Each structure stands twice: as structure tokens, then as C-alpha cells.
Amino acid sequence: MVNWQITDNQEEWNKSLSLFSVNSYLQTWKWGEYRSGFGWRPLRCLAKENGSVKAMVQLLIKPFPMGIGIAWVPGGPIGNIEVWSDSLLIAIKELTELRHIIIKISDSRLAEPDDICILQKSGWNRNSEPLSTGLTLHWDLQESIDERLVKLSGNWRHNFKRSQKKDLKFERWEQPNAREICSLYEEMQNLKSLSQQFSFDEIYSLIKVFESQLLIFRCIDENGNIVAIRACIIIGNKAWDIMAAAGSAARKTYATYGTLWALAQECHLRGVITYDLGGVDPEENKGVWNYKKGTNAALVKFLGEWEISNSVLLKYGINFAIKMKGLI
């Protein structure tokens, strides 16, 4: 039986994380610091056996009156599911002042039947209000430029070549300006009637916290205007899509194709093997699905979203609040 302990030591956390295969940047210390500025309290716990770390989890806690709380685990706990599935809920109750808890995870490991069975036997259920499809696309960047070009869909390759014929400049944004990025997002949101994707504070904090691990590329037109941006977080040989925005001018110049390609090429040069293009919904968001799929990236299904609680009433109440107010 493992012994769960809280750690406030960044060096210990990072050292322990290096022992495992990192499935997501969402379990890094920096992500907890980033989310701490927006109403969440990061709680970092290590499951040890004979002094050896067997599993670990960074929970984002949102407490409420009367000892009620949500523990949100983006990326999912790290380590063998058999180690943490039975003990996590009990451990969090013991390690915090929360009496009534719901733990919700979004696990970024590949979906395996055995893991699903373990979770179900341990009392976990599929999230009744899922935030995503649990699907993403992994783009293999090990191949050369020519090899990747050949594997693009005909439409993607055609639009990419169009972008190269325009008077555009694609470059790494070494000193990104949060206000300009936010303005571009606002333009895109108005253009497509989207809800807010990122606030200024979120963009500013993301740039500040992740620093050199955040790679941002921008597309500049002949007048010096930024018409598109794309960004990823790089950890080791993996990269994750984190931001993408394009204004109205990008449509006429196919700037989004050139921007993503330039970003991917820089990742390739930095030794990135796998680029996670982010969540996709083939049914409800076909435009994004077709755009990302056109890179020849492979469809991946994650273990996905699960929840467990020691209170049935809390479970229903929290899920209702998530549905109505977007609590997470």
C-alpha cells in the first residue's frame, strides 16, 4: 500500500516527474503555478512505497464552504493506475480539510481496456459532463521536410504552397506581446462568433510562467500587421498545441497553414518527435478536424475524463454547475 504525501518542493516534484513518461504538460509544476492565478490551488502529491515514488498527481483544488471542494486533474495522475485508483480519494480527504470531494480527471494516456476496467472496479465513472471528446492528433515530426510534405493531404499542401507565395513573413516571436495576441483572439472570436478563448491575464501569465518552454510563431503581412499566431509548449521531445489565433486577413492569405508549418519545423529542429495538435471533434467541429487531419497526424484516443466522489449529492450538484456555468 502506497503512502501519499504532499510536496511543496519544486525540485522534488520535477525530479519525480522525470522518472515517468510525461503524457502532458498539464502535470508540470509550471502548469500548477499558471492555474494558481485563476482561482485554483495546486496540491501536489506523491505516492511512495519504501521511499520510492510509484505515482504522483497535481490536483487543482477549488474549495467551497462547509468543507466542499472540487479537485480537477488535467492530464491525469502519473503512474500505474493500479497504484492510485483505489487510494486517491481517501488520500485527498485525509490530506486536506475537505470533507466532501469530487475528483475529476482528464487522463492523457492512451485508452486501454485494462485501465478502464481498473477504474470502474475502483469506483470511478465516466464524467457525466465531459469537457472534450478525448480525441487528439499526434503529428510525427521525426521525418524530413520533404517526407512530411508528401504526406500532407492535397488540400493542405495546396493551401500551404499558397501561403508561401504571399508577401508574408513567418517568424518566431521572441518577445511576445500579450496585448497583441489578445487583440487577435478578440478579432477571431468576433469573426467566428466564438466564446472567449483566452483572456489577457491568461495569455500574459502563460508567457511569464512557461518562458522558453513556450514557443510562439507569428505571421506578419506586407504592412507589418500580425495576421496569425500559433504556439506550443515543449517538454523534452514532445510538444503540445496551446494557442492559435487568426484574423480576417489570414483567410485570404492562408496564413494559418504557413504559421503551423513554420512552428512545426522549428520543433523538428529542436528534436521534437511528437506534436500533439490538441483536441478534435470530428462531428461537431469538422473545420478544425479537417485542418488538423490534413497534416497526416494520427488520431489518438485518450483514457479521457473520469470522476469519483464521496458524496452523490455533491457529484450531481457540481456537474450541474459545470453544465450551467462552466465551473471548470
N, C-alpha and C positions, 0 to 999 in steps of 0.2 A: 504494500500500500504506500503510495507516494505521500509526501508531506508538502503541503502548499505553503509558500512563504511570499510575502510582499517584498519587493525590492525597489528602493529609490535610488539605486546606484546605476547610472547610465553605463559605466564601463562593464559592470557585471551583466547588464541586460544585453549589450552588444556582443560581448564575448559568448554568452549563452546562445544568442541567436545565430552566431556563426557556426554552431555545432549542427545546425539543421539546414535543410534545403529551404530557402526563403521562397514561399509561394506568393507573397505580396508585400509591397512597401507599407501596407496598412498596419503591419505589426511592428514597424520600426519605432524606435524611441522618438524620432522626429515627428512622426505622424501623431503620436500622442500629444506632443508639445503643440503641434499645429491646432489640433482639435480642442485643446485646453482653453484656447481663446474664444471659443464659441459655445460655452455652456456645458462642456463635458469635462469630467475629472478623470484623467488616465489612472488606472490601477494596474500595476504590472506585477504579475505573479509567476513564480517559478515552482514547478512540481519536482521535488528532489527525492531520490532514493539512495541511501548510503552516500550522501553528499554529491551525487551525480544528478545533473538536470535531465529529466526524462520528458518534460513537456513545459510549455510556457504560454502565457496568454496576456495580452494587453486589452483590458476591458475599458470602455469609455462609460463612465458612470454618470447618470443623471438622477440625483436624489430628489424626493418629494417629501412632504410632511408625513408624519406617522410611520416613519421607518420604511417607506415605499421607495423603490428605485428600479431604474432600467439599467441593465448592463449590456452594452452594444459591442460586439466583437467583429468589426470589419476585417476581412482577411481570414478570420477563423483562428482558433487556437493552434499552436505549433506543437508538433509531436504526434506520436501514435495515438489514435482515437481511443484505443482501449485504456490508455493511461488516464485520460481526463474526462471521458464521457460520464462515468459514474460519480466522480468526486467533485466536479467543478461547482455545481450549485451549492452543495453543502459547504465547500471551502469558502466561497464568496460570502455566504451568510455568516460564517464564523470570523472571517477577516474584516468584515465591515460592520457598521451599526444598522444595516438594513435587515428588516425582519421579513419583509415581503418583496421578493425579487422576481423579475423576469429577465432571463439571459437570452439574447437574440444574437445568433452568429450568422455570418455570411462567409462560408468556408471556400477558399480559393484553391483547394486541392482538387485533383480530378475526381469525378464521381465514380466510386467503385461500389458494387453491390454489397460487399462485406462490410464496408464502412457504414453504409445505410442501415444494414441490419443491426450493427453495434449501437448506433444512435437510437434506433427505435426501441431496442431492448433496454436501453438505459433511461427511457422515458422522454426522449426528445421527439418533437413533432415538427413537421414542415411548417414554416411560417405561414400563418393564415393571411397575412398582409405582406406578401413578398415585395421587395423594392426593385427587383430585377428578374430577368429570365434565367440567370445562372449560366448564360452562354457568353462566350467571348471568342476572339480570333487571335491565334498566335502566328505571327509573321516570322518566318525563318530568315535571319539576316546573315547567316554564315556564307551564303553563296555570293559570287561576284555580282557587280552591277549588271553585266550582260546576261547572266543567268537569271537574275531576278526580273529583268526587263522582259525576257522571253516568256516568263510565266505570268505576267500581268494579263488580265482579261483584255480583249481587243478594245473595248470602250475605254478602260482605264489608261491603257498605253496611248491611245489616240488623244485623250484629253491631256495627259501628261506632256506629250510632244507639243500640243497646242500651247501649253503654258510656257514652254521653252522658247517659243517663237515670239512671245510678247515681250514688251520692254519692262521686264520685271527683274528684281534682284531678290534672291533668296539667301538669307544670311543668319548666322547665329546671333541672337540678341544678347550681348554680353552684359549689358546693364539694363535689364527690362524695366519698363515704366508701368507700374500697376494701374495708374490712371488711364493710360492709353489702351491698355489691354481691356480694362473695364468698359471703356467707351466703345471698343469694337464689339464686345459682348452685347452691350445695350443695342447697338445697331443691328446685330444679328437677331436678337430676341424680338425687336420690333418688326423686322423684316419677315420673320417666320412665325410670329405670334407665339413665342416660347415664354415659359416662365423663367424667372431669374436663374441663370446657371451658376454664376459666381458673383459675390458682392465684391466691392473694392477691398474691404478688410480681408476677405478670404484670399484674394489674389496677392495682396501685399504680404500677408502672413506666410503664404506658400513660398513666395520668393525669398523672404527673410529666413525662414526656418530651414528650407532644403538647400539653399545656396547653390554650390557647384553640382549637386546631385540633380538639380532641376535644369534640364536642357530646353531652351526656348528658341525656336526659329521664327523669323518673320518674313513676310513678303512685302516688298516696297515697290510701288508703281513708279512711273516715269516722273511724277510730280513730287515724289518723296513721301507719299501717303502710305500708311500701313494698311494693307487690304486683307491680310490673313495672318494668323499666328497658329502655331502648334507646339505643344510642349509635352515632355515626358519626364519621368523620374527614373534615374538609372541607379541600380544597385548591383554591383558585380557584373555579370554577363547577361543581366535581364533589364528590360526597360518596360515601363507601363505608361500608356497614354494617359494624360492628366488634364490637358486643356486644349481646346480647339475652337477658334472663332474666325469668322469671315464676314466682311461687309458686302454690300450690294455690288461693288466693283469686282469682287472676286468671281462672280458668276460669269462675267464676260471674258475674263482672262484665264479661267481655270486655275486660279492661284492656289486653291486647296491641294491640287494634285502635286504641283511643284513644291509646295511647302512641306507636305508629308514626305515626299521623296527625299528632299534635302535633309530633313531631320533624320530619316532612316539611314541615309548614307553616313551621316556623322556618327550615329550609333554604331554602325558597322565598323567604322574606323576606330571606334573606342573599344571594340571587342565584344559588343553586344551580340548574343546569339539569338535570343528570342525577344520579340517586341510584341507585347500584349496590347492589341488595338482597342481594348475596352469592351464594355458590354454591348451586346447587339440584341435586337428583337426582330427576327425575320418576318413576323406577321404584322406588328403594329408600327414598325419604323423601317419600311423597306428601302427608303432612300439611303439611310445610313448603312443598312445591311449591305446593299449592293455596292456602295462606295468602298467599304472596308473589305468585302469579299473579293473585290476586283484586284486586290493586291496578291491574290493566291494564298492568303493566310488560311491556316487550318482551323476549322470550327472545333471549339473545346467546350465541354460541359463540366462545370464545377459541381462539387458536392452541394454547394449552394446554401440556402437560408433555412435555419432550424431554430427552434426555441424550446425553452424549458422554464418552468416556474413552480414555486411552492404555493401559489395561490391562483385558483381558477378564476376568481373574480378579477384579480389584477391582470391576468392574461387577456381576458376579454376587454377590460377597460382600456388597457394600453393599446391593444390592436385597433380598437375603435378610434382612439385619439390619433393614432398613426394614419388611419384612413381619412379622417376628417381634417386633421391639422398638419399632417406631415411632421410628426413629432421627432422622427429620426432624420 
